[in-house]
Amino acid sequence: MAESHPWLRRNLLLLLVDFVAFSIGFAFFDPLVIVPTFAQALTGSELAVGALSTLRFVFVTVPQIWAAGVLTASARKKPLLLWSSIGGRLPVALMAPVILLLAPTAPLLVLGMLAIAIALFYTSEGLNGIAWPDIVGKLLPAGIRGRFLGLGQLLSSLGALAGGYLIQRILSGAGPGFPSNWALIFLCATIGFFGSALAISLLRERPDHPPKETGNVRESVALLGHAVREDPRLRRIVVVELMLGTATSVFPFSSFGQAIS
């Protein structure tokens, strides 16, 4: 185990910090509650809420086809995970000063910048949806991955619960007024996201065997379509996923999604 998984304790701790810090940051950037509620507080438009809600599905799904081919051909998994994380989270960091300076006078401009931030963030998360499990599988032995994920889920849930309480306090009468309250929420998201990125940057990884040829995206899409047509079980899974995604997209319009506005 020592040879196949060097720096095990270091990487285990850093992956746990990454897991928990990202989850806490995400509680302040929740696409089903926080982002739609901010969009409604900013513009009062339900159309804006719906438009922002559709970005998640598109920008998470499409990059994964490309990421899988790149990772197959890469000797190291960390660079894609790190630079994707930084690139996708920088626009979120910029939202705090943008909200503070422009929200009272140019709400539509802020909304447009929010849409760009969401698109880039979910493009990043689409890439990371392939890269993060890949690097966990590479850096941690199979015997401890279940315990790692279980502990990460537990600590993340506790952190997100604390984050939810803090959000409630910020948006209540006891917190700062608009737009400082929302700038503070996006700042908290930024702290969590970049705490996660810092932990990723400190991971240590040995290179794999010499890289293979990078996968062809067009061929990957064609193979995926063929698999869906030929495998009825896979086809049912895809249909159910699409139905669940459609149902989730209307959640921001619900009373819960607007409860903290």
CYANA upper distance limits for C-alpha pairs under 8 A (distance plus 0.5 A):
  1 MET  CA      5 HIS  CA      6.10
  1 MET  CA      6 PRO  CA      8.32
  1 MET  CA    141 PRO  CA      7.92
  2 ALA  CA      6 PRO  CA      5.88
  2 ALA  CA      8 LEU  CA      8.16
  5 HIS  CA    138 LYS  CA      8.38
  5 HIS  CA    139 LEU  CA      6.40
  5 HIS  CA    140 LEU  CA      7.07
  5 HIS  CA    141 PRO  CA      7.40
  6 PRO  CA    139 LEU  CA      8.43
  7 TRP  CA     11 ASN  CA      6.57
  7 TRP  CA    204 ARG  CA      7.41
  8 LEU  CA     12 LEU  CA      6.42
  8 LEU  CA    139 LEU  CA      7.59
  8 LEU  CA    140 LEU  CA      7.35
  9 ARG  CA     13 LEU  CA      6.68
 10 ARG  CA     14 LEU  CA      6.71
 10 ARG  CA    203 LEU  CA      8.02
 11 ASN  CA     15 LEU  CA      6.44
 11 ASN  CA    139 LEU  CA      7.41
 11 ASN  CA    140 LEU  CA      8.35
 11 ASN  CA    203 LEU  CA      6.11
 11 ASN  CA    204 ARG  CA      7.25
 12 LEU  CA     16 LEU  CA      6.69
 12 LEU  CA    139 LEU  CA      8.49
 12 LEU  CA    140 LEU  CA      7.55
 12 LEU  CA    148 PHE  CA      8.31
 13 LEU  CA     17 VAL  CA      6.76
 14 LEU  CA     18 ASP  CA      6.58
 14 LEU  CA    199 ALA  CA      5.67
 14 LEU  CA    200 ILE  CA      7.37
 14 LEU  CA    202 LEU  CA      7.80
 14 LEU  CA    203 LEU  CA      7.14
 15 LEU  CA     19 PHE  CA      6.54
 15 LEU  CA    136 VAL  CA      8.26
 15 LEU  CA    199 ALA  CA      7.40
 15 LEU  CA    200 ILE  CA      7.57
 15 LEU  CA    203 LEU  CA      8.38
 16 LEU  CA     20 VAL  CA      6.70
 16 LEU  CA    148 PHE  CA      7.83
 16 LEU  CA    152 GLY  CA      6.48
 17 VAL  CA     21 ALA  CA      6.30
 17 VAL  CA    195 GLY  CA      8.33
 17 VAL  CA    196 SER  CA      7.04
 17 VAL  CA    199 ALA  CA      6.88
 18 ASP  CA     22 PHE  CA      6.42
 18 ASP  CA    195 GLY  CA      7.51
 18 ASP  CA    196 SER  CA      4.53
 18 ASP  CA    197 ALA  CA      7.42
 18 ASP  CA    198 LEU  CA      8.44
 18 ASP  CA    199 ALA  CA      5.98
 18 ASP  CA    200 ILE  CA      7.02
 19 PHE  CA     23 SER  CA      6.80
 19 PHE  CA    152 GLY  CA      6.62
 19 PHE  CA    156 SER  CA      7.67
 19 PHE  CA    196 SER  CA      7.48
 20 VAL  CA     24 ILE  CA      6.75
 20 VAL  CA    152 GLY  CA      6.73
 20 VAL  CA    153 GLN  CA      8.32
 20 VAL  CA    155 LEU  CA      6.81
 20 VAL  CA    156 SER  CA      5.20
 20 VAL  CA    159 GLY  CA      7.71
 20 VAL  CA    196 SER  CA      8.23
 21 ALA  CA     25 GLY  CA      6.67
 21 ALA  CA    156 SER  CA      8.18
 21 ALA  CA    192 GLY  CA      5.29
 21 ALA  CA    193 PHE  CA      6.95
 21 ALA  CA    195 GLY  CA      6.35
 21 ALA  CA    196 SER  CA      5.63
 22 PHE  CA     26 PHE  CA      6.48
 22 PHE  CA    192 GLY  CA      5.97
 22 PHE  CA    193 PHE  CA      5.56
 22 PHE  CA    194 PHE  CA      8.49
 22 PHE  CA    195 GLY  CA      7.92
 22 PHE  CA    196 SER  CA      5.79
 23 SER  CA     27 ALA  CA      6.83
 23 SER  CA    156 SER  CA      6.10
 23 SER  CA    157 SER  CA      8.39
 23 SER  CA    159 GLY  CA      7.99
 23 SER  CA    160 ALA  CA      7.07
 23 SER  CA    192 GLY  CA      8.06
 24 ILE  CA     28 PHE  CA      7.60
 24 ILE  CA    156 SER  CA      7.09
 24 ILE  CA    159 GLY  CA      6.03
 24 ILE  CA    160 ALA  CA      5.49
 24 ILE  CA    163 GLY  CA      6.92
 24 ILE  CA    189 ALA  CA      7.89
 24 ILE  CA    192 GLY  CA      6.29
 25 GLY  CA     29 PHE  CA      7.20
 25 GLY  CA    188 CYS  CA      7.02
 25 GLY  CA    189 ALA  CA      4.52
 25 GLY  CA    190 THR  CA      6.99
 25 GLY  CA    191 ILE  CA      7.25
 25 GLY  CA    192 GLY  CA      4.44
 25 GLY  CA    193 PHE  CA      5.75
 26 PHE  CA     30 ASP  CA      6.15
 26 PHE  CA    189 ALA  CA      6.77
 26 PHE  CA    192 GLY  CA      8.03
 26 PHE  CA    193 PHE  CA      7.96
 27 ALA  CA    160 ALA  CA      6.07
 27 ALA  CA    163 GLY  CA      6.75
 27 ALA  CA    164 GLY  CA      7.31
 27 ALA  CA    189 ALA  CA      7.85
 28 PHE  CA     34 ILE  CA      7.11
 28 PHE  CA    163 GLY  CA      7.50
 28 PHE  CA    164 GLY  CA      8.24
 28 PHE  CA    167 ILE  CA      7.81
 28 PHE  CA    185 ILE  CA      6.44
 28 PHE  CA    186 PHE  CA      7.06
 28 PHE  CA    188 CYS  CA      7.07
 28 PHE  CA    189 ALA  CA      5.44
 29 PHE  CA     34 ILE  CA      6.23
 29 PHE  CA     35 VAL  CA      6.74
 29 PHE  CA    186 PHE  CA      7.52
 29 PHE  CA    189 ALA  CA      6.55
 30 ASP  CA     34 ILE  CA      5.49
 30 ASP  CA     35 VAL  CA      6.69
 31 PRO  CA     35 VAL  CA      5.68
 31 PRO  CA     36 PRO  CA      7.24
 31 PRO  CA     53 SER  CA      7.51
 31 PRO  CA     56 ARG  CA      8.27
 32 LEU  CA     36 PRO  CA      7.04
 32 LEU  CA     53 SER  CA      8.01
 32 LEU  CA    251 PHE  CA      7.00
 32 LEU  CA    252 PRO  CA      5.88
 32 LEU  CA    257 GLY  CA      7.20
 33 VAL  CA     37 THR  CA      6.46
 33 VAL  CA    252 PRO  CA      6.76
 33 VAL  CA    256 PHE  CA      8.33
 33 VAL  CA    257 GLY  CA      5.39
 33 VAL  CA    258 GLN  CA      7.84
 34 ILE  CA     38 PHE  CA      6.60
 34 ILE  CA    257 GLY  CA      8.43
 35 VAL  CA     39 ALA  CA      6.66
 36 PRO  CA     40 GLN  CA      6.66
 36 PRO  CA     49 VAL  CA      5.57
 36 PRO  CA     52 LEU  CA      7.81
 36 PRO  CA     53 SER  CA      7.94
 36 PRO  CA    252 PRO  CA      6.48
 36 PRO  CA    257 GLY  CA      7.80
 36 PRO  CA    258 GLN  CA      8.41
 37 THR  CA     41 ALA  CA      6.63
 37 THR  CA     49 VAL  CA      8.36
 37 THR  CA    252 PRO  CA      8.28
 37 THR  CA    257 GLY  CA      7.16
 37 THR  CA    258 GLN  CA      6.27
 37 THR  CA    260 ILE  CA      7.85
 37 THR  CA    261 SER  CA      6.31
 38 PHE  CA     42 LEU  CA      6.45
 38 PHE  CA    182 TRP  CA      7.79
 38 PHE  CA    261 SER  CA      8.09
 39 ALA  CA     43 THR  CA      6.57
 39 ALA  CA     44 GLY  CA      7.75
 39 ALA  CA     45 SER  CA      7.99
 39 ALA  CA     48 ALA  CA      7.12
 39 ALA  CA     49 VAL  CA      6.55
 39 ALA  CA    111 LEU  CA      7.41
 40 GLN  CA     44 GLY  CA      4.87
 40 GLN  CA     45 SER  CA      6.14
 40 GLN  CA     46 GLU  CA      7.15
 40 GLN  CA     48 ALA  CA      7.94
 40 GLN  CA     49 VAL  CA      7.06
 40 GLN  CA    261 SER  CA      8.42
 41 ALA  CA    261 SER  CA      7.11
 42 LEU  CA    103 ALA  CA      7.64
 42 LEU  CA    107 PRO  CA      6.56
 42 LEU  CA    111 LEU  CA      8.21
 43 THR  CA     48 ALA  CA      8.27
 43 THR  CA    107 PRO  CA      7.05
 43 THR  CA    108 LEU  CA      7.83
 45 SER  CA     49 VAL  CA      7.26
 46 GLU  CA     50 GLY  CA      6.81
 46 GLU  CA    253 PHE  CA      7.95
 47 LEU  CA     51 ALA  CA      6.64
 48 ALA  CA     52 LEU  CA      6.67
 49 VAL  CA     53 SER  CA      6.75
 49 VAL  CA    252 PRO  CA      7.49
 49 VAL  CA    253 PHE  CA      8.05
 50 GLY  CA     54 THR  CA      7.08
 50 GLY  CA    249 SER  CA      8.12
 50 GLY  CA    250 VAL  CA      8.07
 50 GLY  CA    252 PRO  CA      8.05
 50 GLY  CA    253 PHE  CA      8.25
 51 ALA  CA     55 LEU  CA      7.57
 52 LEU  CA     56 ARG  CA      8.20
 52 LEU  CA    115 ALA  CA      6.87
 52 LEU  CA    118 ILE  CA      8.31
 53 SER  CA    249 SER  CA      6.47
 53 SER  CA    252 PRO  CA      7.99
 54 THR  CA     58 VAL  CA      7.45
 54 THR  CA    249 SER  CA      7.25
 55 LEU  CA     59 PHE  CA      6.54
 55 LEU  CA    115 ALA  CA      8.45
 55 LEU  CA    118 ILE  CA      7.65
 55 LEU  CA    119 ALA  CA      6.65
 55 LEU  CA    122 TYR  CA      8.43
 56 ARG  CA     60 VAL  CA      6.42
 56 ARG  CA    118 ILE  CA      7.99
 56 ARG  CA    119 ALA  CA      7.70
 56 ARG  CA    122 TYR  CA      6.55
 57 PHE  CA     61 THR  CA      6.68
 57 PHE  CA    245 GLY  CA      7.86
 58 VAL  CA     62 VAL  CA      6.86
 59 PHE  CA     63 PRO  CA      7.43
 59 PHE  CA    119 ALA  CA      6.53
 59 PHE  CA    120 LEU  CA      8.27
 59 PHE  CA    122 TYR  CA      5.84
 59 PHE  CA    123 THR  CA      5.34
 59 PHE  CA    126 GLY  CA      7.26
 60 VAL  CA     64 GLN  CA      7.79
 60 VAL  CA    122 TYR  CA      5.59
 60 VAL  CA    123 THR  CA      5.89
 60 VAL  CA    124 SER  CA      8.18
 60 VAL  CA    125 GLU  CA      6.67
 60 VAL  CA    126 GLY  CA      4.49
 60 VAL  CA    127 LEU  CA      8.12
 61 THR  CA     65 ILE  CA      8.27
 61 THR  CA    126 GLY  CA      6.42
 62 VAL  CA     66 TRP  CA      8.23
 62 VAL  CA    123 THR  CA      8.49
 62 VAL  CA    126 GLY  CA      7.81
 63 PRO  CA     67 ALA  CA      6.67
 63 PRO  CA    123 THR  CA      6.77
 63 PRO  CA    126 GLY  CA      6.05
 63 PRO  CA    127 LEU  CA      6.20
 64 GLN  CA     68 ALA  CA      6.63
 64 GLN  CA    126 GLY  CA      5.97
 64 GLN  CA    127 LEU  CA      5.88
 64 GLN  CA    129 GLY  CA      7.72
 64 GLN  CA    130 ILE  CA      6.91
 65 ILE  CA     69 GLY  CA      7.56
 65 ILE  CA    217 VAL  CA      7.08
 65 ILE  CA    220 SER  CA      7.51
 65 ILE  CA    221 VAL  CA      7.85
 66 TRP  CA     70 VAL  CA      6.95
 66 TRP  CA    217 VAL  CA      6.34
 67 ALA  CA     71 LEU  CA      6.58
 67 ALA  CA    127 LEU  CA      6.11
 67 ALA  CA    130 ILE  CA      7.09
 67 ALA  CA    131 ALA  CA      7.92
 68 ALA  CA     72 THR  CA      6.76
 68 ALA  CA    130 ILE  CA      6.94
 68 ALA  CA    131 ALA  CA      8.49
 68 ALA  CA    215 GLY  CA      8.35
 69 GLY  CA     73 ALA  CA      7.08
 69 GLY  CA    214 THR  CA      6.15
 69 GLY  CA    215 GLY  CA      4.73
 69 GLY  CA    216 ASN  CA      7.39
 69 GLY  CA    217 VAL  CA      7.74
 70 VAL  CA     74 SER  CA      6.69
 70 VAL  CA    214 THR  CA      6.16
 70 VAL  CA    215 GLY  CA      7.12
 71 LEU  CA     75 ALA  CA      8.49
 71 LEU  CA     76 ARG  CA      8.40
 71 LEU  CA     77 LYS  CA      6.90
 71 LEU  CA    131 ALA  CA      7.67
 72 THR  CA    211 PRO  CA      8.02
 72 THR  CA    212 LYS  CA      7.42
 72 THR  CA    214 THR  CA      7.40
 72 THR  CA    215 GLY  CA      7.91
 73 ALA  CA    211 PRO  CA      5.18
 73 ALA  CA    212 LYS  CA      5.06
 73 ALA  CA    213 GLU  CA      6.10
 73 ALA  CA    214 THR  CA      5.42
 73 ALA  CA    215 GLY  CA      7.83
 74 SER  CA    208 ASP  CA      8.37
 74 SER  CA    211 PRO  CA      5.80
 74 SER  CA    212 LYS  CA      7.91
 75 ALA  CA    207 PRO  CA      5.41
 75 ALA  CA    208 ASP  CA      5.13
 75 ALA  CA    209 HIS  CA      6.84
 75 ALA  CA    210 PRO  CA      6.73
 75 ALA  CA    211 PRO  CA      5.82
 76 ARG  CA    205 GLU  CA      7.58
 76 ARG  CA    206 ARG  CA      7.67
 76 ARG  CA    207 PRO  CA      5.61
 76 ARG  CA    208 ASP  CA      6.95
 77 LYS  CA     81 LEU  CA      7.24
 77 LYS  CA    131 ALA  CA      7.05
 77 LYS  CA    134 ASP  CA      7.71
 77 LYS  CA    135 ILE  CA      6.39
 78 LYS  CA     82 LEU  CA      6.46
 78 LYS  CA    131 ALA  CA      8.33
 78 LYS  CA    135 ILE  CA      7.42
 78 LYS  CA    200 ILE  CA      8.07
 78 LYS  CA    201 SER  CA      8.46
 78 LYS  CA    203 LEU  CA      8.26
 78 LYS  CA    205 GLU  CA      7.79
 79 PRO  CA     83 TRP  CA      6.51
 80 LEU  CA     84 SER  CA      6.22
 80 LEU  CA    127 LEU  CA      8.45
 80 LEU  CA    131 ALA  CA      7.53
 81 LEU  CA     85 SER  CA      6.54
 81 LEU  CA    127 LEU  CA      7.99
 81 LEU  CA    128 ASN  CA      6.29
 81 LEU  CA    131 ALA  CA      6.15
 81 LEU  CA    132 TRP  CA      7.08
 81 LEU  CA    200 ILE  CA      8.30
 82 LEU  CA     86 ILE  CA      6.78
 82 LEU  CA    197 ALA  CA      7.01
 82 LEU  CA    200 ILE  CA      6.70
 82 LEU  CA    201 SER  CA      6.82
 83 TRP  CA     87 GLY  CA      6.43
 84 SER  CA     88 GLY  CA      6.48
 84 SER  CA    124 SER  CA      5.60
 84 SER  CA    125 GLU  CA      8.35
 84 SER  CA    127 LEU  CA      7.47
 84 SER  CA    128 ASN  CA      7.63
 85 SER  CA     89 ARG  CA      6.57
 85 SER  CA    124 SER  CA      6.42
 85 SER  CA    125 GLU  CA      7.96
 85 SER  CA    128 ASN  CA      7.92
 85 SER  CA    197 ALA  CA      6.83
 86 ILE  CA     90 LEU  CA      6.50
 86 ILE  CA    194 PHE  CA      8.12
 86 ILE  CA    197 ALA  CA      7.13
 87 GLY  CA     91 PRO  CA      8.16
 87 GLY  CA    120 LEU  CA      8.00
 87 GLY  CA    121 PHE  CA      8.31
 87 GLY  CA    124 SER  CA      7.61
 88 GLY  CA     92 VAL  CA      8.19
 88 GLY  CA    117 ALA  CA      8.08
 88 GLY  CA    120 LEU  CA      5.48
 88 GLY  CA    121 PHE  CA      4.59
 88 GLY  CA    122 TYR  CA      7.67
 88 GLY  CA    123 THR  CA      7.47
 88 GLY  CA    124 SER  CA      5.37
 88 GLY  CA    125 GLU  CA      8.06
 89 ARG  CA     93 ALA  CA      6.97
 89 ARG  CA    117 ALA  CA      8.41
 89 ARG  CA    120 LEU  CA      8.28
 89 ARG  CA    121 PHE  CA      6.31
 89 ARG  CA    124 SER  CA      8.49
 89 ARG  CA    190 THR  CA      7.82
 89 ARG  CA    193 PHE  CA      7.22
 89 ARG  CA    194 PHE  CA      8.03
 90 LEU  CA     94 LEU  CA      6.91
 91 PRO  CA     95 MET  CA      7.00
 91 PRO  CA    116 ILE  CA      8.21
 91 PRO  CA    117 ALA  CA      5.36
 91 PRO  CA    120 LEU  CA      7.92
 91 PRO  CA    121 PHE  CA      8.07
 92 VAL  CA     96 ALA  CA      8.11
 92 VAL  CA    114 LEU  CA      8.49
 92 VAL  CA    117 ALA  CA      6.20
 92 VAL  CA    118 ILE  CA      8.25
 92 VAL  CA    121 PHE  CA      8.01
 92 VAL  CA    186 PHE  CA      7.50
 92 VAL  CA    189 ALA  CA      8.26
 92 VAL  CA    190 THR  CA      6.97
 93 ALA  CA    186 PHE  CA      7.56
 93 ALA  CA    187 LEU  CA      7.14
 93 ALA  CA    189 ALA  CA      8.40
 93 ALA  CA    190 THR  CA      5.67
 94 LEU  CA     98 VAL  CA      6.83
 95 MET  CA     99 ILE  CA      6.36
 95 MET  CA    113 MET  CA      8.18
 95 MET  CA    114 LEU  CA      7.55
 95 MET  CA    117 ALA  CA      8.37
 95 MET  CA    183 ALA  CA      7.73
 95 MET  CA    186 PHE  CA      7.11
 96 ALA  CA    100 LEU  CA      6.76
 96 ALA  CA    182 TRP  CA      8.02
 96 ALA  CA    183 ALA  CA      4.77
 96 ALA  CA    184 LEU  CA      7.29
 96 ALA  CA    185 ILE  CA      8.44
 96 ALA  CA    186 PHE  CA      5.91
 96 ALA  CA    187 LEU  CA      6.18
 97 PRO  CA    101 LEU  CA      6.54
 97 PRO  CA    183 ALA  CA      7.28
 98 VAL  CA    102 LEU  CA      6.14
 98 VAL  CA    103 ALA  CA      7.72
 98 VAL  CA    110 VAL  CA      7.30
 99 ILE  CA    103 ALA  CA      5.35
 99 ILE  CA    110 VAL  CA      7.09
 99 ILE  CA    179 PRO  CA      6.90
 99 ILE  CA    180 SER  CA      8.26
 99 ILE  CA    182 TRP  CA      7.73
 99 ILE  CA    183 ALA  CA      6.18
100 LEU  CA    179 PRO  CA      6.26
100 LEU  CA    180 SER  CA      6.42
100 LEU  CA    183 ALA  CA      6.33
102 LEU  CA    106 ALA  CA      5.79
102 LEU  CA    107 PRO  CA      7.27
102 LEU  CA    109 LEU  CA      8.26
102 LEU  CA    110 VAL  CA      7.13
103 ALA  CA    107 PRO  CA      5.30
103 ALA  CA    110 VAL  CA      6.63
103 ALA  CA    179 PRO  CA      6.98
104 PRO  CA    179 PRO  CA      7.61
106 ALA  CA    110 VAL  CA      7.01
107 PRO  CA    111 LEU  CA      6.64
108 LEU  CA    112 GLY  CA      6.70
109 LEU  CA    113 MET  CA      6.80
110 VAL  CA    114 LEU  CA      6.56
111 LEU  CA    115 ALA  CA      6.74
112 GLY  CA    116 ILE  CA      6.95
113 MET  CA    117 ALA  CA      6.64
114 LEU  CA    118 ILE  CA      6.59
115 ALA  CA    119 ALA  CA      6.65
116 ILE  CA    120 LEU  CA      6.68
117 ALA  CA    121 PHE  CA      6.43
118 ILE  CA    122 TYR  CA      6.57
119 ALA  CA    123 THR  CA      6.58
120 LEU  CA    124 SER  CA      6.66
121 PHE  CA    125 GLU  CA      6.75
122 TYR  CA    126 GLY  CA      6.40
123 THR  CA    127 LEU  CA      6.94
124 SER  CA    128 ASN  CA      6.61
125 GLU  CA    129 GLY  CA      6.32
126 GLY  CA    130 ILE  CA      7.69
127 LEU  CA    131 ALA  CA      6.78
128 ASN  CA    132 TRP  CA      5.77
129 GLY  CA    133 PRO  CA      7.45
130 ILE  CA    134 ASP  CA      6.86
131 ALA  CA    135 ILE  CA      6.72
132 TRP  CA    136 VAL  CA      6.69
133 PRO  CA    137 GLY  CA      6.55
134 ASP  CA    138 LYS  CA      6.77
135 ILE  CA    139 LEU  CA      6.46
136 VAL  CA    140 LEU  CA      6.22
136 VAL  CA    145 ARG  CA      8.36
137 GLY  CA    141 PRO  CA      7.56
137 GLY  CA    142 ALA  CA      7.80
137 GLY  CA    145 ARG  CA      8.30
139 LEU  CA    205 GLU  CA      7.65
140 LEU  CA    144 ILE  CA      7.45
140 LEU  CA    145 ARG  CA      6.89
141 PRO  CA    145 ARG  CA      7.09
142 ALA  CA    146 GLY  CA      8.27
144 ILE  CA    148 PHE  CA      6.61
145 ARG  CA    149 LEU  CA      6.63
146 GLY  CA    150 GLY  CA      6.59
147 ARG  CA    151 LEU  CA      6.53
148 PHE  CA    152 GLY  CA      6.48
149 LEU  CA    153 GLN  CA      6.53
150 GLY  CA    154 LEU  CA      6.77
151 LEU  CA    155 LEU  CA      6.68
152 GLY  CA    156 SER  CA      6.35
153 GLN  CA    157 SER  CA      6.48
154 LEU  CA    158 LEU  CA      6.92
155 LEU  CA    159 GLY  CA      6.62
156 SER  CA    160 ALA  CA      6.45
157 SER  CA    161 LEU  CA      6.53
158 LEU  CA    162 ALA  CA      6.84
159 GLY  CA    163 GLY  CA      6.62
160 ALA  CA    164 GLY  CA      6.55
161 LEU  CA    165 TYR  CA      6.94
162 ALA  CA    166 LEU  CA      6.80
163 GLY  CA    167 ILE  CA      6.64
164 GLY  CA    168 GLN  CA      6.76
165 TYR  CA    169 ARG  CA      6.86
166 LEU  CA    170 ILE  CA      6.65
167 ILE  CA    171 LEU  CA      6.67
167 ILE  CA    185 ILE  CA      7.37
168 GLN  CA    172 SER  CA      6.49
168 GLN  CA    260 ILE  CA      7.65
169 ARG  CA    173 GLY  CA      8.42
169 ARG  CA    174 ALA  CA      7.12
169 ARG  CA    175 GLY  CA      6.48
170 ILE  CA    174 ALA  CA      7.59
170 ILE  CA    175 GLY  CA      4.86
170 ILE  CA    176 PRO  CA      7.08
170 ILE  CA    181 ASN  CA      6.35
170 ILE  CA    184 LEU  CA      8.40
170 ILE  CA    185 ILE  CA      8.13
171 LEU  CA    175 GLY  CA      6.34
171 LEU  CA    176 PRO  CA      8.03
171 LEU  CA    177 GLY  CA      8.48
171 LEU  CA    181 ASN  CA      6.72
171 LEU  CA    182 TRP  CA      8.40
171 LEU  CA    260 ILE  CA      7.75
171 LEU  CA    261 SER  CA      8.11
173 GLY  CA    177 GLY  CA      8.38
175 GLY  CA    181 ASN  CA      7.25
176 PRO  CA    180 SER  CA      6.39
176 PRO  CA    181 ASN  CA      5.64
177 GLY  CA    181 ASN  CA      6.17
178 PHE  CA    182 TRP  CA      7.32
179 PRO  CA    183 ALA  CA      6.81
180 SER  CA    184 LEU  CA      6.60
181 ASN  CA    185 ILE  CA      6.93
182 TRP  CA    186 PHE  CA      6.81
183 ALA  CA    187 LEU  CA      6.64
184 LEU  CA    188 CYS  CA      6.76
185 ILE  CA    189 ALA  CA      6.90
186 PHE  CA    190 THR  CA      6.68
187 LEU  CA    191 ILE  CA      6.83
188 CYS  CA    192 GLY  CA      6.94
189 ALA  CA    193 PHE  CA      6.64
190 THR  CA    194 PHE  CA      6.51
191 ILE  CA    195 GLY  CA      6.46
192 GLY  CA    196 SER  CA      6.82
193 PHE  CA    197 ALA  CA      6.85
194 PHE  CA    198 LEU  CA      6.45
195 GLY  CA    199 ALA  CA      6.89
196 SER  CA    200 ILE  CA      6.90
197 ALA  CA    201 SER  CA      6.71
198 LEU  CA    202 LEU  CA      7.07
199 ALA  CA    203 LEU  CA      7.28
215 GLY  CA    219 GLU  CA      8.43
215 GLY  CA    220 SER  CA      7.90
216 ASN  CA    220 SER  CA      6.66
217 VAL  CA    221 VAL  CA      6.73
218 ARG  CA    222 ALA  CA      6.78
219 GLU  CA    223 LEU  CA      6.59
220 SER  CA    224 LEU  CA      6.57
221 VAL  CA    225 GLY  CA      6.69
222 ALA  CA    226 HIS  CA      6.71
223 LEU  CA    227 ALA  CA      6.61
224 LEU  CA    228 VAL  CA      6.77
225 GLY  CA    229 ARG  CA      6.77
226 HIS  CA    230 GLU  CA      6.60
227 ALA  CA    231 ASP  CA      6.31
227 ALA  CA    234 LEU  CA      8.10
228 VAL  CA    232 PRO  CA      7.64
228 VAL  CA    234 LEU  CA      6.38
228 VAL  CA    235 ARG  CA      5.58
228 VAL  CA    238 VAL  CA      8.49
229 ARG  CA    235 ARG  CA      7.44
231 ASP  CA    235 ARG  CA      6.73
232 PRO  CA    236 ARG  CA      6.68
233 ARG  CA    237 ILE  CA      6.88
234 LEU  CA    238 VAL  CA      6.75
235 ARG  CA    239 VAL  CA      6.72
236 ARG  CA    240 VAL  CA      6.64
237 ILE  CA    241 GLU  CA      6.63
238 VAL  CA    242 LEU  CA      6.72
239 VAL  CA    243 MET  CA      6.70
240 VAL  CA    244 LEU  CA      6.60
241 GLU  CA    245 GLY  CA      6.58
242 LEU  CA    246 THR  CA      6.65
243 MET  CA    247 ALA  CA      6.73
244 LEU  CA    248 THR  CA      6.60
245 GLY  CA    249 SER  CA      6.72
246 THR  CA    250 VAL  CA      7.71
247 ALA  CA    251 PHE  CA      7.76
250 VAL  CA    254 SER  CA      7.73
251 PHE  CA    257 GLY  CA      7.12
252 PRO  CA    256 PHE  CA      8.26
252 PRO  CA    257 GLY  CA      5.24
252 PRO  CA    258 GLN  CA      7.68
253 PHE  CA    257 GLY  CA      6.72
253 PHE  CA    258 GLN  CA      7.66
254 SER  CA    258 GLN  CA      7.14
255 SER  CA    259 ALA  CA      6.31
256 PHE  CA    260 ILE  CA      8.32
